[in-house]
């Protein structure tokens, strides 16, 4: 979705550009917890009575629409970094616009924004802790359930340090994978 909205924001078609800009600015202007709350509490109220969407699917949808707005802006930055000569060269080779985007522009744009995208994905991983606010069980919610167990009363430090360690290990692994991808693709080298 982020790629689609980034391309829409760069579009020369006014209606496509308007809707892309409206989507991006609207969802970037809302807090994630508000979007999750709307997806969990308000969406079931406006759906017909026989429609039941699973809570996890609603949470994933909320995270997706929020993240896609930020991802669109990161990708738009990558698209703006591509020299016009690249597009003109693709046109001179006889490539139509979709092929030019697929073969020439998007690989370069996505390569340029790997660090920004990884930062966004790390932030998204940590933001999943907000799911506990809307009643879904995730890592932070599990730690609260553990602390409610009489066997673990008063062990706040151990439980939260364990959760923090899990977050640290996962984020470090994602960061290392990103660095390896950058090395493999030669990001930052001309």
Phi, psi and omega per residue, in radians:
X1 nan -0.642 -3.141
X2 -1.079 -0.715 3.121
X3 -1.138 -0.753 -3.130
X4 -1.075 -0.807 -3.131
X5 -1.238 -0.549 3.058
X6 -1.139 -0.765 3.089
X7 -1.151 -0.664 3.103
X8 -1.106 -0.654 3.134
X9 -1.209 -0.470 3.108
X10 -1.546 -0.089 -3.043
X11 -1.148 2.644 3.064
X12 -1.569 -0.127 3.087
X13 -1.408 2.077 -3.034
X14 -1.037 -0.688 -3.084
X15 -1.216 -0.706 3.109
X16 -1.138 -0.778 3.140
X17 -1.112 -0.731 -3.127
X18 -1.070 -0.852 -3.117
X19 -1.169 -0.622 3.107
X20 -1.165 -0.802 3.115
X21 -1.111 -0.732 -3.141
X22 -1.088 -0.783 3.120
X23 -1.063 -0.887 -3.080
X24 -1.071 -0.866 -3.089
X25 -1.190 -0.638 -3.140
X26 -1.126 -0.909 -3.057
X27 -1.342 -0.404 3.016
X28 -1.307 -0.395 -3.137
X29 -1.480 -0.186 3.138
X30 -1.724 2.519 3.045
X31 -1.283 2.578 -3.120
X32 -1.046 -0.679 -3.124
X33 -1.120 -0.563 3.081
X34 -1.171 -0.721 3.111
X35 -1.156 -0.743 3.117
X36 -1.123 -0.700 3.101
X37 -1.091 -0.793 3.123
X38 -1.082 -0.717 -3.139
X39 -1.172 -0.625 -3.065
X40 -1.517 -0.659 -3.001
X41 -1.839 -0.786 -3.012
X42 -1.479 -0.614 -3.128
X43 -1.026 -0.788 3.110
X44 -1.083 -0.444 3.141
X45 -1.268 -0.513 -3.095
X46 -1.710 -0.196 3.101
X47 -1.364 2.645 3.050
X48 -0.998 2.671 -3.046
X49 -1.004 -0.552 -3.097
X50 -1.521 -0.052 3.112
X51 -1.577 2.183 3.082
X52 -2.271 1.985 3.077
X53 -1.826 2.277 -3.119
X54 -0.993 2.535 -3.108
X55 -1.081 -0.651 3.141
X56 -1.166 -0.706 3.107
X57 -1.102 -0.715 3.099
X58 -1.117 -0.682 3.116
X59 -1.162 -0.751 3.109
X60 -1.090 -0.724 3.112
X61 -1.092 -0.745 3.119
X62 -1.098 -0.784 3.097
X63 -1.114 -0.651 -3.116
X64 -1.168 -0.823 -3.103
X65 -1.197 -0.569 3.100
X66 -1.200 -0.857 -3.075
X67 -1.208 -0.601 -3.117
X68 -1.116 -0.537 3.103
X69 -1.169 -0.758 3.109
X70 -1.223 -0.678 3.119
X71 -1.119 -0.645 3.112
X72 -1.059 -0.697 3.133
X73 -1.202 -0.665 3.096
X74 -1.122 -0.773 -3.135
X75 -1.195 -0.631 3.084
X76 -1.047 -0.669 3.067
X77 -1.074 -0.707 3.085
X78 -1.153 -0.667 3.106
X79 -1.129 -0.651 3.137
X80 -1.251 -0.359 3.141
X81 -1.392 -0.238 -3.130
X82 -1.356 2.170 3.117
X83 -1.100 2.521 3.127
X84 -1.036 -0.473 3.139
X85 -1.066 -0.518 3.110
X86 -1.141 -0.748 -3.140
X87 -1.212 -0.704 3.115
X88 -1.140 -0.672 3.113
X89 -1.145 -0.698 3.101
X90 -1.119 -0.694 3.100
X91 -1.143 -0.686 3.129
X92 -1.145 -0.496 3.089
X93 -1.386 -0.109 3.108
X94 1.622 0.219 3.112
X95 -1.379 2.355 3.059
X96 -1.332 3.061 -3.056
X97 -1.067 -0.837 3.125
X98 -1.052 -0.738 3.118
X99 -1.172 -0.685 3.100
X100 -1.056 -0.764 3.100
X101 -1.125 -0.783 -3.048
X102 -1.234 -0.721 -3.029
X103 -1.641 -0.505 -2.996
X104 -1.985 -0.970 -2.948
X105 -1.346 -0.945 -3.039
X106 -1.105 -0.709 3.094
X107 -1.034 -0.693 3.132
X108 -1.244 -0.706 -3.120
X109 -1.164 -0.780 -3.137
X110 -1.166 -0.624 3.087
X111 -1.102 -0.666 -3.113
X112 -1.236 -0.465 -3.053
X113 -1.863 0.291 3.105
X114 -0.973 -0.817 3.131
X115 -1.070 -0.728 3.132
X116 -1.162 -0.695 3.125
X117 -1.172 -0.702 3.129
X118 -1.145 -0.678 3.072
X119 -1.044 -0.743 3.120
X120 -1.125 -0.739 -3.135
X121 -1.201 -0.636 3.055
X122 -1.107 -0.746 3.108
X123 -1.109 -0.721 3.108
X124 -1.087 -0.745 3.120
X125 -1.036 -0.756 3.136
X126 -1.257 -0.539 3.131
X127 -1.243 -0.226 3.090
X128 -1.092 -0.309 3.084
X129 -1.119 -0.347 3.085
X130 -1.196 -0.288 3.113
X131 -1.108 -0.427 3.098
X132 -1.149 -0.491 -3.138
X133 -1.146 -0.607 -3.118
X134 -1.704 0.256 2.980
X135 1.588 0.130 3.074
X136 -1.598 2.531 -3.128
X137 -1.521 2.134 3.034
X138 -2.415 -2.865 -2.987
X139 -1.006 -0.800 3.133
X140 -1.194 -0.691 3.105
X141 -1.128 -0.653 3.099
X142 -1.120 -0.690 3.132
X143 -1.126 -0.628 3.084
X144 -1.172 -0.656 3.084
X145 -1.122 -0.693 3.115
X146 -1.117 -0.751 -3.123
X147 -1.178 -0.359 3.094
X148 -1.370 -0.292 3.110
X149 -1.239 2.294 -3.122
X150 -1.019 -0.462 3.128
X151 -1.195 -0.345 -3.073
X152 -2.018 0.280 3.137
X153 -1.055 2.339 3.106
X154 1.390 0.107 -3.128
X155 -1.833 0.769 -3.107
X156 -1.060 -0.792 -3.077
X157 -1.049 -0.821 -3.092
X158 -1.113 -0.784 -3.093
X159 -1.150 -0.833 -3.107
X160 -1.245 -0.546 3.028
X161 -1.163 -0.654 3.082
X162 -1.111 -0.782 3.113
X163 -1.101 -0.754 3.115
X164 -1.081 -0.652 3.106
X165 -1.135 -0.711 3.099
X166 -1.086 -0.812 3.093
X167 -1.042 -0.768 -3.127
X168 -1.091 -0.775 3.140
X169 -1.114 -0.798 -3.131
X170 -1.130 -0.778 -3.132
X171 -1.172 -0.662 3.098
X172 -1.134 -0.714 3.119
X173 -1.120 -0.736 3.108
X174 -1.122 -0.705 3.132
X175 -1.131 -0.743 3.106
X176 -1.140 -0.683 3.094
X177 -1.105 -0.681 3.101
X178 -1.120 -0.775 3.119
X179 -1.083 -0.716 3.122
X180 -1.140 -0.701 3.084
X181 -1.090 -0.723 3.112
X182 -1.094 -0.736 3.117
X183 -1.116 -0.795 -3.130
X184 -1.078 -0.631 -3.122
X185 -1.608 -0.080 3.122
X186 1.206 0.633 3.125
X187 -1.170 2.326 3.129
X188 1.583 -0.096 3.102
X189 -1.908 2.467 3.137
X190 -1.850 nan nan
